[in-house]
Amino acid sequence: MASSSPRHIGLLATLVCAIAVSFTSVSGDVAGGGSRARGPITTSGGNYTKVCDPARFAAAGLDMSGFPYCDTSLPYADRVRDLVGRMTLEEKVSNLGDRAAGATRVGLPRYLWWGEALHGVSDVGPGGTWFGDVMPGATSFPLVINSGAAFNETLWRAIGGVVSTEVRAMYNLGHAELTYWSPNINVVRDPRWGRASETPGEDPFVVGRCCKHYAAYDVDAWNGTDRLTFDARVQERDMVETFERPFQMCIRDGDASCVMCSYNRINGVPACADARLLTETVRRDWQLHGYIVSDCDSVRVMVRDAKWLGYSGVEATAAAIKAGLDLDCGMFWEGVYDFFTTYGVDAVRQGKLKESAVDNALSNLYLTLMRLGFFDGIPELESLGAGDVCTEEHKELAADAARQGMVLLKNDGARLPLSAEKVNSVALIGQLQHINATDVMLGDYRGKPCRVVTPYDGIRKVVSSTSVHACDKGACATAAAAVKTVDATIVVAGLNMSVERESNDREDLLLPWNQTNWIKAVAEASPTPIVLVIMSAGGVDVSFAQDNPKIGAVVWAGYPGEEGGTAIADVLFGKYNPGGRLPLTWYKNEYVSKIPMTSMALRPDAEHGYPGRTYKFYVGADVLYPFGHGLCYTNFTYASGTTAAPVTVKVGSWEYCKQLTYKAGVTSPACPAVNVASHRCQEEVSFIVTVANTGGRDGSHVVTVYTVPPPEVDDAPLKQLVAFRRVQVAAGGAVEVPFTLNVCKAFAIVEETAYTVVPSGVSRVLVGGDALSLSFPVHIDLATS
């Protein structure tokens, strides 16, 4: 979503919108008793916490009893119908933009829809969320890519609960609204994408479990192509299999309340004017219970940048609303804010749009606000206040999230953990932006943090004799001498938001600013192997470090948020045993010459020499660290009593067998596959994995479960993640981890025709990866009689 400049666009940018409903229990009073700055709703000089307050109506010269939309005994749908029915066309249209004007005549206040909460409450946007007076800041968690690396749904829910609680507390104090457009759940198809920090990674299943930009969006600005004019040419199979899947999971399974469409076109049609995507797929097929909003300025982009069909502002407005877009997020440009409120009345008056379509859009919007308590309040949440923001528990959760998301990439000779008892002096080397990372660690779409603990702060708490040696000019003048006199050398390096961010894709996968050369020089000068900490979102080609024996350990810290320095120190000095896994493949830099970002295909393309994308399809030789890679300070083993799992799938009389594309020379069976859409999907495969910790340290471990399609099926994924669990295992102990896989969800593949099918034959369950794994066959028999 655009944050400042109008030059922000995506492929099929769909955001899944979080709303401040709060997962946590409510307790305590508003801090300081009288510390409320103001209520969230201002009317006639008074401040109120809900729309349907009799005193608020009276202050406006209205009698609330005459407005059935405030009658709580009526169903929400009836109340919204009454509200919308009372409004004039002009009043209706004035509420179709993110700065909704309200309608004073009928008691409806204004509302600011645009809110950001990517990894904590943010003040990005037109002022609906703001910090100051009693609310100086909010908890700033690690970036979403870090959370993805934790592979821990319990952690994700806890972070969501804290953000939701803090938003609601700020709302009660007049510092926030109720709708927040987060997170970004696009798959990181290409390692150069600038917005990798905002997403959970490259796997559609992981991304879907995390629940912002709707499908096929991951080109921002690359090699002369930007998202404002990009037309993503996407095959239907890839749409179903990869680009749409996270959104389907979030909407259908997670009941997300909002979807954001992007700036770009898909196969020639702007995402925000595509009725097949918005109305047929999102609302009808996936049963969205909420509203659809444009990425900010997307409707204007159709006219100004894409020049789609030569449409005027009136025509683009009509097309988008008819396609199913409910809300136009806008930005000021040449005197116009958003297109809907500017051109909506003319679209109806000129016969290009039915007024009933406007009614439908408003109904979706105000039904959402009723669910959130905007009209009636939610009594059990009204006690939340300043004392519920930036609590010690919230800051500790931010630190724990940072710890869980850190990935140990290399650890030759058990260089880590460092001993706090034996290491009495440390040389901390790097650019000041990374050593004293008050800005870099917070990443993009951040608000005002409660506090910031930098790597220097964290390490110095462990080793008081920590000297800093800055390398801001591309060289480290004092470092070579300093490393000879200390017990340990820690280098902090990486990227920042000037290199990878919204509207800026990367040209290569290398460390910028001459970092590689001075890191190698520092390593060569050090009498003991150095430790390298990398801050980045996307992968970085650090093969120079992986292959260098004088660089003993490499830790990926991502962008770890306000408590990142504490987490880095805890991992380096062994207070925390790292257990994170890479949520995307790290490639060597040679990858960027093999395939352009604008190629949307996931599978290898022999004609063009493209090696494929992501762990599911990549067949090249340029992988540095695979998806799911991550080391720790102990050792684990797997065992399972399941050695095979036969499954009989009864094909009903109402069903038809589907054809599959087989490799050359393979004879097709009588019933190659069954269509998931027509099958009852009750078959399951259950098994238990025993995870034993055979080392000397307690540790957490991520158990990943993949399925591998039958080898005779052509063009199928190499493997696909279908489940994961993060478990804590004591040293010398073992934990049983049960899994139950639904056959339709776990073993299905998307055939060339874009049908999602379960293939007959022998698939496999693969647990783990890298050096630790176990597997067993699953024979799926499709019984037609």
Long-range contacts (C-beta under 8 A, 24 or more apart in sequence): 1-116, 1-181, 1-212, 1-213, 1-260, 1-295, 1-296, 1-329, 1-502, 2-295, 2-296, 2-297, 2-331, 2-502, 3-116, 3-124, 3-444, 3-445, 3-502, 5-503, 6-297, 6-300, 6-331, 6-333, 7-221, 7-226, 7-228, 7-503, 8-220, 8-227, 8-228, 8-263, 8-295, 8-296, 8-297, 8-502, 8-503, 9-220, 9-226, 9-227, 9-228, 9-229, 9-230, 9-262, 9-263, 9-264, 9-295, 9-298, 9-301, 9-305, 10-186, 10-213, 10-217, 10-218, 10-219, 10-220, 10-227, 10-262, 10-263, 10-264, 10-295, 11-186, 11-213, 11-215, 11-216, 11-217, 11-218, 11-219, 11-227, 11-230, 11-232, 11-243, 11-262, 11-264, 11-266, 11-271, 11-600, 12-213, 12-214, 12-215, 12-216, 12-217, 12-232, 12-243, 12-261, 12-262, 12-264, 12-266, 12-271, 12-277, 13-186, 13-212, 13-213, 13-214, 13-217, 13-227, 13-260, 13-261, 13-262, 13-263, 13-264, 13-271, 13-295, 13-298, 14-185, 14-186, 14-212, 14-213, 14-214, 14-215, 14-217, 14-247, 14-259, 14-260, 14-261, 14-262, 14-271, 14-282, 15-181, 15-182, 15-183, 15-184, 15-185, 15-212, 15-213, 15-214, 15-258, 15-259, 15-260, 15-293, 15-295, 16-182, 16-183, 16-185, 16-211, 16-212, 16-247, 16-250, 16-251, 16-254, 16-256, 16-258, 16-259, 16-260, 17-179, 17-180, 17-181, 17-182, 17-212, 17-256, 17-257, 17-258, 17-259, 17-260, 17-290, 17-293, 18-117, 18-160, 18-163, 18-164, 18-180, 18-181, 18-182, 18-183, 18-211, 19-164, 19-178, 19-179, 19-180, 19-257, 19-258, 19-368, 19-371, 19-372, 20-164, 20-167, 20-168, 20-171, 20-176, 20-178, 20-179, 20-180, 20-372, 21-164, 21-168, 21-372, 22-161, 22-164, 22-165, 22-168, 22-381, 22-384, 23-157, 23-160, 23-161, 23-164, 23-165, 24-161, 24-162, 24-164, 24-165, 26-380, 26-381, 26-383, 26-384, 27-383, 28-383, 28-384, 28-385, 28-387, 28-388, 29-383, 29-385, 29-387, 30-172, 30-173, 30-383, 30-384, 30-385, 30-386, 30-387, 31-134, 31-385, 31-386, 31-387, 32-134, 32-386, 32-387, 35-134, 35-173, 35-385, 35-386, 36-134, 36-172, 36-173, 36-174, 36-385, 37-133, 37-134, 37-135, 37-173, 37-174, 37-175, 38-173, 38-174, 39-172, 39-174, 40-171, 40-172, 40-173, 40-174, 40-176, 40-177, 41-109, 42-109, 42-174, 43-109, 47-174, 49-172, 49-377, 49-382, 50-373, 50-374, 50-375, 50-376, 50-377, 51-107, 51-108, 51-109, 51-374, 51-375, 51-376, 52-375, 52-376, 56-107, 57-107, 60-104, 60-107, 62-107, 64-107, 67-106, 67-107, 69-375, 70-107, 70-375, 72-376, 76-367, 76-370, 76-371, 77-363, 77-367, 79-370, 79-375, 80-362, 80-363, 80-366, 80-367, 80-370, 81-363, 83-108, 83-366, 84-359, 84-362, 84-363, 84-366, 87-362, 89-345, 89-348, 89-355, 89-358, 90-345, 92-344, 92-355, 92-358, 92-359, 92-362, 93-340, 93-341, 93-344, 93-345, 93-348, 93-358, 94-341, 95-341, 95-362, 95-365, 96-321, 96-326, 96-327, 96-328, 96-338, 96-340, 96-341, 96-344, 96-358, 96-361, 96-362, 97-327, 97-328, 97-329, 97-330, 97-337, 97-338, 97-340, 97-341, 98-126, 98-293, 98-296, 98-327, 98-328, 98-329, 98-330, 98-338, 99-126, 99-330, 99-337, 99-338, 99-341, 100-365, 101-341, 111-177, 111-369, 111-374, 112-177, 113-177, 113-179, 113-293, 113-327, 113-329, 113-365, 114-179, 114-181, 114-296, 114-329, 115-167, 115-176, 115-177, 115-178, 115-179, 115-180, 115-181, 116-180, 116-181, 116-182, 116-445, 117-163, 117-167, 117-180, 117-181, 117-182, 118-143, 118-144, 118-182, 118-183, 118-184, 118-198, 118-212, 118-444, 118-445, 118-446, 119-143, 119-144, 119-147, 119-159, 119-183, 119-443, 119-445, 119-446, 119-561, 120-163, 120-166, 120-398, 120-446, 120-447, 120-449, 120-561, 121-163, 121-166, 121-167, 121-170, 121-176, 121-447, 122-445, 122-446, 122-447, 123-447, 123-448, 124-445, 124-447, 128-176, 128-177, 129-167, 129-170, 129-175, 129-176, 129-177, 129-447, 130-175, 130-176, 131-175, 131-447, 131-448, 132-175, 134-173, 134-175, 134-386, 135-170, 135-173, 135-175, 135-386, 135-389, 136-448, 137-389, 137-390, 137-447, 137-448, 137-449, 137-450, 137-451, 138-166, 138-170, 138-389, 138-390, 138-447, 138-448, 138-449, 138-450, 139-163, 139-166, 139-389, 139-390, 139-394, 139-395, 139-397, 139-398, 139-449, 139-450, 139-562, 140-398, 140-442, 140-446, 140-447, 140-449, 140-450, 140-452, 140-561, 140-562, 141-397, 141-398, 141-401, 141-561, 141-562, 142-398, 142-401, 142-402, 142-405, 142-558, 142-559, 142-560, 142-561, 142-564, 143-197, 143-198, 143-443, 143-444, 143-537, 143-558, 143-559, 143-560, 143-561, 144-183, 144-184, 144-197, 144-198, 144-199, 144-200, 144-210, 145-196, 145-197, 145-198, 145-199, 145-200, 145-201, 145-405, 145-537, 145-558, 145-559, 145-583, 145-584, 146-401, 146-402, 146-405, 146-406, 146-558, 146-559, 146-560, 146-561, 146-580, 147-200, 147-210, 147-401, 147-405, 148-199, 148-200, 148-201, 148-206, 148-207, 148-210, 148-405, 148-583, 149-201, 149-404, 149-405, 149-406, 149-407, 149-556, 149-558, 149-580, 149-581, 149-582, 149-583, 149-630, 150-401, 150-404, 150-405, 150-580, 150-726, 151-206, 151-580, 151-581, 151-583, 151-702, 151-704, 151-724, 151-726, 152-404, 152-702, 152-726, 153-209, 154-726, 155-400, 155-401, 155-404, 155-726, 156-209, 156-210, 158-397, 159-397, 159-401, 162-394, 162-397, 165-384, 165-388, 166-388, 166-389, 166-390, 166-394, 168-381, 168-384, 169-384, 169-385, 169-386, 169-388, 169-389, 170-389, 172-381, 172-382, 172-384, 172-385, 173-385, 173-386, 178-369, 178-372, 178-373, 178-374, 179-258, 179-368, 179-369, 179-372, 181-212, 181-258, 181-260, 181-293, 182-212, 182-445, 183-210, 183-211, 183-212, 184-212, 184-213, 185-210, 185-211, 185-212, 185-213, 185-246, 185-247, 185-250, 186-212, 186-213, 186-215, 186-216, 186-217, 186-218, 186-243, 186-246, 187-218, 187-242, 187-243, 187-246, 187-614, 188-218, 188-538, 188-584, 189-218, 189-242, 189-600, 189-602, 189-613, 189-614, 190-218, 190-219, 190-595, 190-597, 190-613, 191-506, 191-509, 191-538, 191-539, 191-584, 191-585, 191-586, 191-587, 191-591, 192-222, 192-505, 192-506, 192-507, 192-508, 192-509, 192-538, 192-592, 192-597, 193-218, 193-219, 193-220, 193-500, 193-505, 193-506, 193-538, 193-597, 194-220, 194-221, 194-500, 194-501, 194-502, 194-503, 194-504, 194-505, 194-506, 195-220, 195-500, 195-501, 195-502, 196-500, 196-537, 196-538, 196-584, 197-443, 197-444, 197-500, 197-501, 197-537, 197-538, 197-558, 197-559, 198-444, 198-445, 198-502, 200-583, 201-582, 201-583, 201-584, 201-627, 202-583, 202-584, 202-585, 202-614, 202-615, 202-627, 203-583, 203-614, 203-615, 203-616, 203-627, 203-721, 204-241, 204-242, 204-243, 204-245, 204-246, 205-245, 205-249, 205-720, 205-721, 205-722, 206-583, 206-721, 206-724, 207-246, 208-245, 208-246, 208-247, 208-248, 208-249, 208-250, 208-253, 209-249, 210-246, 211-246, 211-249, 211-250, 211-254, 211-256, 212-260, 213-260, 213-262, 213-295, 214-244, 214-247, 214-259, 214-260, 214-261, 214-262, 214-271, 214-277, 214-282, 215-239, 215-243, 215-244, 215-247, 215-266, 215-271, 215-277, 216-243, 216-264, 216-266, 216-600, 217-262, 217-264, 218-597, 219-264, 219-505, 219-597, 219-598, 220-502, 220-503, 220-504, 220-505, 221-503, 221-504, 221-505, 222-505, 222-507, 222-597, 222-598, 223-507, 223-596, 223-597, 223-598, 225-597, 225-598, 226-503, 227-262, 227-263, 227-264, 227-503, 228-263, 228-264, 228-301, 228-305, 228-306, 229-305, 229-306, 230-264, 230-265, 230-598, 231-264, 231-265, 231-266, 231-267, 231-268, 231-306, 232-264, 232-265, 232-266, 232-267, 232-600, 233-267, 233-600, 234-266, 234-267, 234-600, 235-600, 235-601, 235-754, 236-754, 237-750, 237-751, 237-752, 237-753, 237-754, 238-600, 238-601, 238-602, 239-754, 240-750, 240-754, 240-756, 241-602, 241-749, 241-750, 242-602, 242-614, 244-281, 247-282, 247-286, 248-286, 251-282, 251-286, 251-287, 251-288, 252-286, 252-287, 255-289, 256-288, 256-290, 257-289, 257-290, 257-291, 257-368, 257-371, 258-290, 258-291, 258-292, 258-293, 258-368, 259-288, 259-290, 259-292, 259-293, 260-292, 260-293, 260-294, 260-295, 260-329, 261-292, 261-293, 261-294, 261-295, 261-298, 261-325, 262-295, 262-298, 263-295, 263-297, 263-298, 263-301, 263-305, 265-306, 265-308, 270-298, 270-301, 270-302, 270-306, 270-308, 270-320, 271-298, 272-298, 272-299, 272-302, 272-320, 272-323, 272-325, 273-302, 273-308, 273-316, 273-319, 273-320, 273-323, 273-325, 274-323, 275-322, 275-323, 275-324, 277-323, 278-323, 278-324, 278-325, 279-323, 279-324, 282-324, 283-324, 290-364, 290-367, 290-368, 291-326, 291-327, 291-361, 291-364, 291-365, 291-368, 292-324, 292-325, 292-326, 292-327, 292-364, 293-325, 293-326, 293-327, 293-328, 293-329, 294-320, 294-325, 294-327, 294-328, 294-329, 295-329, 296-329, 296-330, 296-331, 297-329, 297-330, 297-331, 297-333, 298-329, 299-325, 299-328, 299-330, 299-338, 299-339, 299-340, 300-330, 300-331, 300-333, 300-336, 300-338, 300-339, 303-339, 304-333, 312-343, 313-339, 313-342, 313-343, 314-343, 314-346, 314-347, 314-350, 314-352, 315-347, 315-352, 316-343, 317-342, 317-343, 317-344, 317-347, 317-353, 318-347, 318-352, 318-353, 321-347, 321-353, 321-357, 321-358, 321-361, 322-353, 322-357, 325-361, 326-360, 326-361, 326-362, 326-364, 326-365, 327-361, 327-365, 389-450, 390-450, 394-450, 395-450, 395-451, 395-562, 395-563, 396-563, 398-561, 398-562, 398-563, 399-453, 399-563, 399-566, 399-567, 399-570, 400-567, 401-561, 402-557, 402-560, 402-561, 402-563, 402-564, 402-566, 402-567, 402-568, 403-567, 403-570, 403-571, 403-576, 403-578, 404-579, 404-580, 404-700, 404-726, 405-558, 405-560, 405-580, 406-555, 406-556, 406-557, 406-558, 406-560, 406-567, 406-568, 406-571, 406-578, 406-580, 407-555, 407-556, 407-578, 407-580, 407-581, 407-582, 407-629, 407-630, 408-553, 408-554, 408-555, 408-571, 408-578, 408-580, 408-630, 408-631, 408-632, 408-633, 409-534, 409-542, 409-546, 409-554, 409-555, 409-556, 409-582, 409-586, 409-625, 409-629, 409-630, 409-631, 410-545, 410-546, 410-551, 410-552, 410-553, 410-554, 410-631, 411-552, 411-553, 411-631, 411-633, 412-529, 412-549, 412-552, 412-553, 413-529, 413-552, 414-633, 415-529, 415-531, 415-552, 415-553, 416-531, 416-552, 416-553, 416-555, 416-571, 416-572, 416-574, 416-633, 417-571, 417-572, 417-573, 417-574, 417-633, 418-488, 418-531, 418-572, 418-573, 418-574, 419-573, 419-574, 420-462, 420-463, 420-573, 420-574, 422-487, 423-463, 423-487, 423-488, 423-573, 424-463, 424-465, 424-487, 425-463, 425-465, 425-466, 425-467, 425-485, 425-486, 425-487, 425-488, 426-459, 426-463, 426-465, 426-466, 426-467, 426-486, 426-487, 426-488, 426-489, 426-490, 427-466, 427-467, 427-469, 427-479, 427-482, 427-483, 427-486, 427-488, 427-489, 427-490, 428-455, 428-456, 428-459, 428-466, 428-467, 428-468, 428-469, 428-490, 428-492, 429-468, 429-469, 429-471, 429-476, 429-479, 429-482, 429-483, 429-489, 429-490, 429-491, 429-492, 429-522, 430-470, 430-471, 430-491, 430-492, 430-493, 431-470, 431-471, 431-472, 431-492, 431-493, 431-513, 431-515, 432-470, 432-472, 433-472, 433-496, 434-492, 434-493, 434-494, 434-535, 435-468, 435-470, 435-492, 436-468, 437-492, 437-535, 437-564, 437-565, 439-496, 440-494, 440-496, 440-497, 440-535, 440-559, 441-535, 441-559, 441-560, 441-561, 441-562, 441-564, 441-565, 442-559, 442-561, 442-562, 443-497, 443-537, 443-559, 443-561, 444-497, 444-501, 444-502, 449-561, 449-562, 450-562, 451-562, 452-562, 452-565, 453-562, 453-563, 453-564, 453-565, 453-566, 454-564, 454-565, 455-492, 455-533, 455-564, 455-565, 455-568, 455-569, 456-565, 457-565, 457-566, 458-564, 458-565, 458-566, 458-567, 458-568, 458-569, 458-570, 459-490, 459-565, 459-568, 459-569, 459-572, 461-566, 461-569, 462-569, 462-573, 463-488, 471-515, 471-518, 474-513, 474-514, 474-517, 474-518, 475-514, 475-518, 476-518, 476-521, 476-522, 479-518, 479-521, 479-522, 479-525, 480-521, 480-522, 480-525, 481-525, 483-522, 483-525, 483-526, 483-527, 483-530, 484-525, 484-526, 484-527, 487-528, 488-528, 488-531, 489-522, 489-526, 489-528, 489-530, 489-531, 490-530, 490-531, 490-533, 490-572, 491-519, 491-522, 491-523, 491-530, 491-531, 491-532, 491-533, 492-533, 492-535, 492-568, 493-519, 493-532, 493-533, 493-534, 493-535, 494-533, 494-534, 494-535, 494-536, 494-540, 494-557, 495-535, 495-536, 495-537, 495-538, 495-540, 496-535, 500-536, 500-537, 500-538, 505-597, 506-538, 507-592, 508-589, 508-592, 509-538, 509-539, 509-540, 509-541, 509-587, 509-588, 509-589, 509-591, 509-592, 510-540, 510-541, 510-589, 511-540, 511-541, 511-542, 516-544, 519-544, 519-545, 519-551, 520-544, 520-548, 523-548, 523-550, 523-551, 524-550, 526-550, 528-552, 529-553, 531-555, 531-572, 533-557, 533-568, 533-572, 535-559, 535-560, 538-584, 539-582, 539-584, 539-585, 539-586, 539-587, 539-624, 539-625, 540-586, 541-586, 541-587, 541-588, 541-589, 541-624, 542-624, 543-588, 543-624, 546-624, 556-580, 556-582, 574-633, 574-697, 577-632, 577-633, 577-634, 577-697, 577-698, 577-699, 577-700, 578-630, 578-631, 578-632, 578-633, 579-630, 579-632, 579-699, 579-700, 579-701, 579-702, 579-726, 580-630, 580-702, 581-628, 581-629, 581-630, 581-702, 581-704, 582-625, 582-626, 582-627, 582-628, 582-629, 582-630, 583-627, 584-614, 584-627, 585-614, 585-615, 585-618, 585-623, 585-625, 585-626, 585-627, 586-623, 586-624, 586-625, 586-626, 586-629, 587-622, 587-623, 587-624, 588-622, 588-623, 588-624, 590-622, 591-620, 591-622, 594-620, 594-622, 603-715, 615-718, 615-719, 616-717, 616-718, 616-719, 616-720, 617-717, 617-718, 619-718, 626-769, 626-770, 627-769, 628-702, 628-704, 628-769, 628-770, 629-769, 629-770, 630-702, 632-699, 632-701, 633-695, 633-697, 633-699, 634-693, 634-694, 634-695, 634-696, 634-697, 634-698, 634-699, 634-731, 635-693, 635-694, 635-695, 636-691, 636-692, 636-693, 636-694, 636-695, 636-699, 636-701, 636-729, 636-772, 637-691, 637-692, 637-694, 637-772, 638-689, 638-690, 638-691, 638-692, 638-703, 638-767, 638-768, 638-772, 638-773, 638-774, 639-689, 639-690, 639-692, 639-774, 640-687, 640-688, 640-689, 640-690, 640-767, 640-774, 640-776, 641-687, 641-688, 642-687, 642-688, 642-776, 643-776, 644-776, 644-777, 644-778, 644-779, 645-685, 645-687, 645-765, 645-776, 645-777, 645-778, 645-779, 646-778, 646-779, 646-781, 647-683, 647-685, 647-743, 647-778, 647-779, 647-780, 647-781, 648-683, 648-781, 648-783, 649-674, 649-679, 649-683, 649-743, 649-758, 649-780, 649-781, 649-782, 649-783, 650-783, 651-679, 651-782, 651-783, 651-784, 652-678, 652-679, 652-680, 654-678, 655-679, 657-782, 657-784, 658-751, 658-753, 658-755, 658-757, 659-751, 660-713, 660-751, 660-757, 660-759, 661-713, 661-714, 661-715, 661-751, 661-752, 662-712, 662-713, 662-714, 663-712, 663-713, 663-714, 666-712, 669-760, 669-761, 669-782, 670-784, 671-760, 671-782, 671-784, 672-759, 672-760, 672-782, 673-751, 673-755, 673-757, 673-758, 673-759, 673-760, 673-782, 674-757, 674-758, 674-782, 675-755, 675-756, 675-757, 676-744, 676-748, 676-756, 676-757, 676-758, 677-755, 677-756, 679-744, 679-758, 681-742, 681-743, 681-744, 681-745, 683-742, 683-743, 683-744, 684-740, 684-741, 684-742, 684-743, 685-740, 685-741, 685-743, 685-746, 685-747, 685-765, 685-778, 686-738, 686-739, 686-740, 686-741, 687-738, 687-739, 687-765, 687-776, 688-736, 688-737, 688-738, 688-739, 689-736, 689-737, 689-739, 689-767, 689-774, 690-734, 690-735, 690-736, 690-737, 691-727, 691-729, 691-734, 691-735, 691-736, 691-737, 692-729, 692-733, 692-734, 693-729, 693-730, 693-731, 693-732, 693-733, 693-734, 694-732, 695-731, 696-731, 697-731, 698-728, 698-729, 698-730, 698-731, 699-728, 699-729, 699-731, 700-726, 700-727, 700-728, 700-729, 701-726, 701-727, 701-729, 702-726, 703-727, 703-737, 703-767, 703-768, 704-767, 704-768, 704-769, 705-739, 705-741, 705-765, 705-766, 705-767, 706-765, 706-766, 706-767, 706-769, 707-741, 707-746, 707-747, 707-763, 707-764, 707-765, 707-766, 707-778, 708-763, 708-764, 708-765, 708-766, 708-775, 709-747, 709-749, 709-759, 709-763, 710-759, 710-760, 710-761, 710-762, 710-763, 712-761, 713-749, 713-759, 713-761, 715-752, 716-749, 716-759, 717-749, 719-766, 720-749, 722-746, 741-765, 743-780, 747-778, 747-780, 758-782
